[in-house]
Amino acid sequence: MASTSDIRNGLCIRYNNDIYKVIEFLHVKPGKGPAFVRTKMKSVTNGKV
């Protein structure tokens, strides 16, 4: 399993029995709470974002 530090543009991920390609990611460090990664993924099979 990949961690959040492994996420890069072009990485393919299997999620809900479908394959998605990461097209955009942003590491967010808010003032309150933990840091997280916001991603935009595109389905490889049907092209939905």
Buried (B, 14 or more C-beta within 10 A) or exposed (E): EEEEEEBEEEBEBEEEEEEBEBEEBEEEEEEEEEEEEEBEBEBEEEEEE
